[in-house]
Amino acid sequence: MSVEETVQLDWFKSSYSGGAGGECVEVATSQHTVHVRDSKDTNSVGVAVGSDAWAAFVGFAADHIG
């Protein structure tokens, strides 16, 4: 997916991002892919992973964080 195409996605900031602005992550979904980027670099494509891989990551994080 190109930078132009990722601009069209509906990005949202992670609820775990710091309020001071230094640790912000944004996530957007497309049909079969989850996109993750640094909110300070919105001109970047970021990282794209399959929805199954994202679900596994979120499950792992939920089991091992706080």
C-alpha positions as CSV (number, residue, x, y, z in Angstrom):
1,M,0.0,0.0,0.0
2,S,1.4,3.4,-0.9
3,V,1.7,6.4,1.3
4,E,-1.2,8.0,-0.6
5,E,-3.4,5.0,0.1
6,T,-2.6,4.9,3.8
7,V,-3.6,8.6,4.1
8,Q,-7.2,7.5,3.2
9,L,-7.3,5.0,6.1
10,D,-9.2,5.8,9.3
11,W,-6.3,6.1,11.8
12,F,-6.7,6.2,15.5
13,K,-4.3,6.7,18.4
14,S,-3.6,3.9,20.8
15,S,-5.3,4.3,24.2
16,Y,-1.9,3.3,25.7
17,S,-0.1,6.2,24.0
18,G,1.5,8.7,26.4
19,G,-0.3,12.0,26.9
20,A,2.9,14.0,26.5
21,G,3.1,13.1,22.8
22,G,6.4,11.2,22.8
23,E,5.1,7.7,22.6
24,C,2.2,7.8,20.3
25,V,1.2,4.9,18.0
26,E,-1.6,5.0,15.5
27,V,-3.5,2.0,14.0
28,A,-5.7,1.7,11.0
29,T,-7.3,-1.4,9.4
30,S,-8.0,-2.3,5.9
31,Q,-9.8,-5.4,4.6
32,H,-7.1,-8.0,5.6
33,T,-4.4,-5.8,7.1
34,V,-3.6,-3.8,10.2
35,H,-1.4,-0.8,9.8
36,V,0.7,0.7,12.6
37,R,2.7,3.9,12.5
38,D,4.3,6.5,14.6
39,S,1.9,9.4,15.0
40,K,4.8,11.9,14.7
41,D,5.5,10.5,11.2
42,T,2.2,10.4,9.4
43,N,3.9,10.6,6.0
44,S,5.2,7.1,6.5
45,V,3.5,3.9,5.4
46,G,4.4,2.3,8.8
47,V,4.2,-1.4,9.3
48,A,1.4,-3.6,7.9
49,V,0.6,-7.0,9.2
50,G,-2.1,-9.5,8.5
51,S,-5.2,-9.5,10.7
52,D,-4.4,-13.0,12.1
53,A,-0.9,-11.9,13.1
54,W,-2.3,-8.7,14.7
55,A,-4.8,-10.7,16.7
56,A,-2.0,-13.0,17.9
57,F,0.1,-10.0,18.9
58,V,-2.8,-8.3,20.8
59,G,-3.6,-11.6,22.6
60,F,0.0,-12.0,23.6
61,A,0.2,-8.5,24.9
62,A,-3.0,-8.8,26.8
63,D,-1.7,-11.9,28.5
64,H,1.7,-10.4,29.4
65,I,1.2,-6.7,30.1
66,G,-0.1,-5.3,33.4
